[in-house]
Amino acid sequence: MSAETVLVTGASGFIGSRLAARLVGEGRRVRCLVRASSDTARLSALGVELVRGDLADVASLGDAVEGAGCVFHCAAMVSDWGTVREIARVNVAGTRGLLEAAAAASVERFVHVSTTDVYGHPGVRAVEESYRPARFANWYAQTKLEAEAEVWRVHASGALRATILRPATVYGPGSREVIGEIARAIRARQMLLVAGGRANAGLCYVENLVDAALLASEHERAGGEAINVCDGLAVSWRRFVEDLATGLGAPRPWLSLPYRPALALGLACEQGYRALRRATGVSSPALLSRQAVQVLGVDQDFSNRKARELLGWEPRVGYEDGLAATLAWLTGEYLGEG
């Protein structure tokens, strides 16, 4: 498959950029769908083909998929404060448009990066792919589940072969929106734990996720399967945050709220933020949200049995090495201490 063009969406983001770099390193011909506003300096340095387009503009997707043998769909609007219309326009309608464009262009394989949020944060152990949520507490998770339905619809038509990956808490160098913000909160002594930080963080090192994506694109049995990707670590949020604080030379966070008061505060922050956004047009995220509280306060414990047995996947990078690489990026590039 080295001579075949592969398309990566979301390539200017955290996961997509790591995937694009790996594909280039393996000698693949890589095309990246990027918005006009995206910072593409690093992608240009990789030598990938850049195609301007937007998931919200279906007409712009034809050139991106033309001649591609495989699509890695990493792009999404990850938001717990946007309106349902805004999020669905990208995550649902955008995925639908990309799938239909890919099918029309005779793309053979489609790897869709979803999220374990589609399980609705059940807080039970070793959640498997067959688990069905009772309800959702945030629009982002709902739109990601609806996007999965679009993937299965096109897969069932026989137009292409699709695989859905459901990563848990992805961390590593380049995670600005999650790890970067946690690091800034730690440095500012504003990091808030939920329920003492006892919940399993559900960590997945980004390169381990990239491994799974590449395997899913090539494995014959992966078509039509949803697969959890989680390193399977017994690492709590408290341990992870304290390890980050130690590596940053910062005091260990001590602020914590019980789960239910934190959830109520998250809802109040969301509502207040939306009102402020309507009034002022502010674009930075809310300080706290229900989704963040759920992730921090409910065990993110997902089975990776299928990934191991079906794909032959193993988490190649362990916690200590993943943490060290993350801290090197934080102290060097992100926080400007290198």
Solvent accessible surface area in square Angstrom, and as a share of the most:
residue,aa,sasa,rsa
1,M,107,0.48
2,S,67,0.43
3,A,78,0.60
4,E,51,0.23
5,T,12,0.07
6,V,0,0.00
7,L,0,0.00
8,V,0,0.00
9,T,0,0.00
10,G,22,0.21
11,A,0,0.00
12,S,55,0.35
13,G,36,0.34
14,F,36,0.15
15,I,37,0.19
16,G,1,0.01
17,S,37,0.24
18,R,72,0.26
19,L,2,0.01
20,A,0,0.00
21,A,42,0.33
22,R,52,0.19
23,L,0,0.00
24,V,45,0.26
25,G,68,0.65
26,E,90,0.40
27,G,48,0.46
28,R,19,0.07
29,R,149,0.55
30,V,10,0.06
31,R,26,0.10
32,C,0,0.00
33,L,11,0.05
34,V,5,0.03
35,R,137,0.50
36,A,95,0.74
37,S,99,0.64
38,S,21,0.14
39,D,116,0.60
40,T,17,0.10
41,A,69,0.54
42,R,162,0.59
43,L,5,0.02
44,S,63,0.41
45,A,90,0.70
46,L,59,0.30
47,G,64,0.62
48,V,17,0.10
49,E,87,0.39
50,L,52,0.26
51,V,20,0.12
52,R,131,0.48
53,G,10,0.10
54,D,49,0.25
55,L,12,0.06
56,A,29,0.22
57,D,71,0.37
58,V,81,0.46
59,A,98,0.76
60,S,28,0.18
61,L,0,0.00
62,G,37,0.36
63,D,111,0.58
64,A,0,0.00
65,V,1,0.01
66,E,111,0.50
67,G,58,0.56
68,A,5,0.04
69,G,9,0.09
70,C,0,0.00
71,V,0,0.00
72,F,0,0.00
73,H,2,0.01
74,C,23,0.14
75,A,22,0.17
76,A,35,0.27
77,M,49,0.22
78,V,108,0.62
79,S,6,0.04
80,D,34,0.18
81,W,38,0.13
82,G,0,0.00
83,T,55,0.32
84,V,71,0.41
85,R,199,0.72
86,E,57,0.25
87,I,1,0.00
88,A,26,0.20
89,R,140,0.51
90,V,33,0.19
91,N,4,0.02
92,V,13,0.08
93,A,37,0.29
94,G,0,0.00
95,T,2,0.01
96,R,89,0.32
97,G,3,0.03
98,L,0,0.00
99,L,0,0.00
100,E,83,0.37
101,A,19,0.15
102,A,0,0.00
103,A,29,0.22
104,A,91,0.70
105,A,25,0.19
106,S,87,0.56
107,V,1,0.01
108,E,112,0.50
109,R,21,0.08
110,F,1,0.00
111,V,1,0.00
112,H,2,0.01
113,V,12,0.07
114,S,6,0.04
115,T,15,0.09
116,T,4,0.02
117,D,13,0.07
118,V,2,0.01
119,Y,3,0.01
120,G,20,0.19
121,H,17,0.08
122,P,38,0.24
123,G,35,0.33
124,V,73,0.42
125,R,205,0.75
126,A,55,0.43
127,V,5,0.03
128,E,63,0.28
129,E,16,0.07
130,S,88,0.57
131,Y,75,0.28
132,R,170,0.62
133,P,32,0.20
134,A,108,0.84
135,R,182,0.66
136,F,44,0.18
137,A,31,0.24
138,N,13,0.07
139,W,111,0.39
140,Y,14,0.05
141,A,1,0.01
142,Q,61,0.27
143,T,1,0.01
144,K,6,0.03
145,L,56,0.28
146,E,69,0.31
147,A,1,0.00
148,E,3,0.01
149,A,60,0.46
150,E,24,0.11
151,V,0,0.00
152,W,74,0.26
153,R,115,0.42
154,V,7,0.04
155,H,48,0.21
156,A,87,0.67
157,S,82,0.53
158,G,65,0.62
159,A,47,0.36
160,L,6,0.03
161,R,89,0.32
162,A,0,0.00
163,T,2,0.01
164,I,0,0.00
165,L,0,0.00
166,R,14,0.05
167,P,6,0.04
168,A,17,0.13
169,T,17,0.10
170,V,18,0.10
171,Y,1,0.00
172,G,0,0.00
173,P,18,0.11
174,G,26,0.25
175,S,3,0.02
176,R,108,0.40
177,E,136,0.61
178,V,70,0.40
179,I,0,0.00
180,G,0,0.00
181,E,91,0.41
182,I,18,0.09
183,A,0,0.00
184,R,117,0.43
185,A,24,0.19
186,I,2,0.01
187,R,105,0.38
188,A,55,0.43
189,R,164,0.60
190,Q,127,0.56
191,M,14,0.06
192,L,37,0.19
193,L,1,0.01
194,V,0,0.00
195,A,24,0.18
196,G,17,0.16
197,G,0,0.00
198,R,179,0.65
199,A,9,0.07
200,N,30,0.15
201,A,0,0.00
202,G,2,0.02
203,L,1,0.00
204,C,0,0.00
205,Y,9,0.03
206,V,0,0.00
207,E,28,0.12
208,N,0,0.00
209,L,2,0.01
210,V,1,0.01
211,D,20,0.11
212,A,0,0.00
213,A,4,0.03
214,L,15,0.07
215,L,61,0.31
216,A,0,0.00
217,S,1,0.01
218,E,85,0.38
219,H,54,0.24
220,E,116,0.52
221,R,153,0.56
222,A,0,0.00
223,G,19,0.18
224,G,32,0.31
225,E,52,0.23
226,A,11,0.09
227,I,0,0.00
228,N,0,0.00
229,V,0,0.00
230,C,4,0.02
231,D,8,0.04
232,G,52,0.50
233,L,44,0.22
234,A,99,0.77
235,V,5,0.03
236,S,30,0.19
237,W,3,0.01
238,R,77,0.28
239,R,105,0.38
240,F,0,0.00
241,V,0,0.00
242,E,29,0.13
243,D,38,0.19
244,L,0,0.00
245,A,0,0.00
246,T,90,0.52
247,G,36,0.35
248,L,20,0.10
249,G,71,0.68
250,A,17,0.13
251,P,66,0.41
252,R,149,0.55
253,P,15,0.09
254,W,190,0.67
255,L,60,0.30
256,S,46,0.30
257,L,53,0.27
258,P,82,0.51
259,Y,60,0.23
260,R,191,0.70
261,P,67,0.42
262,A,0,0.00
263,L,46,0.23
264,A,63,0.49
265,L,78,0.39
266,G,0,0.00
267,L,63,0.31
268,A,56,0.43
269,C,33,0.20
270,E,3,0.02
271,Q,107,0.48
272,G,42,0.41
273,Y,17,0.06
274,R,37,0.14
275,A,48,0.37
276,L,93,0.46
277,R,60,0.22
278,R,189,0.69
279,A,85,0.66
280,T,90,0.52
281,G,56,0.54
282,V,46,0.26
283,S,92,0.59
284,S,61,0.39
285,P,86,0.54
286,A,20,0.15
287,L,177,0.88
288,L,22,0.11
289,S,4,0.03
290,R,58,0.21
291,Q,20,0.09
292,A,34,0.26
293,V,0,0.00
294,Q,17,0.07
295,V,31,0.18
296,L,20,0.10
297,G,17,0.16
298,V,24,0.14
299,D,58,0.30
300,Q,6,0.03
301,D,37,0.19
302,F,8,0.03
303,S,16,0.11
304,N,16,0.08
305,R,110,0.40
306,K,46,0.19
307,A,0,0.00
308,R,87,0.32
309,E,113,0.51
310,L,16,0.08
311,L,7,0.04
312,G,57,0.55
313,W,2,0.01
314,E,99,0.45
315,P,35,0.22
316,R,147,0.54
317,V,26,0.15
318,G,40,0.38
319,Y,15,0.06
320,E,112,0.50
321,D,100,0.52
322,G,0,0.00
323,L,17,0.09
324,A,60,0.46
325,A,35,0.27
326,T,0,0.00
327,L,26,0.13
328,A,67,0.52
329,W,21,0.08
330,L,0,0.00
331,T,34,0.20
332,G,26,0.25
333,E,79,0.35
334,Y,24,0.09
335,L,30,0.15
336,G,61,0.58
337,E,96,0.43
338,G,99,0.96
